[in-house]
Amino acid sequence: MSGFDTLNEILLFVAGVYTLALIVFHLLFGRIFGWPKSLSGLDPVNRSTMQVLNLSITFILGIFAWLSFFHADELLDTELGRTLLILVSALWLFRAGLQIWFYGLGHKLSFGLFGYFLLGAVLYGMPLVV
């Protein structure tokens, strides 16, 4: 995308940046959460599963970012693209709900993550309504 023609293209670019930040966050999980030590109590299958799931999510986030940066027109102008935007927005709404379910909102960090996930839902959903 060489420039922005519409507000929706800007929203998708910002959504791509938003997603890149999550990619960096996921790539740092091992350091942030002290995985070598904290996962050492798990059996090898569960320890590996945690890491495989995290890397798989990171890859999927990379797909979201790629589509946001390089296929905004298709996301905005095709039925498949609009369906993907609905699904990605729904994913972030679902993730925000999971934040409340598993962590509550009593801690500032948890509340901040809840807001961040809602922002993802807005960034990917708003192009469908403006």
KAMO-V154418 format. One record per helix or strand. SS is the DSSP state (h for helix, s for strand). FROM is the first residue (numbers start at 0). LEN is the number of residues. Records with the same first field share a line. If there is no record, write none. Layout:
SS: FROM-LEN, FROM-LEN
This chain:
h: 6-21, 28-4, 34-4, 43-27, 71-6, 78-25, 107-19
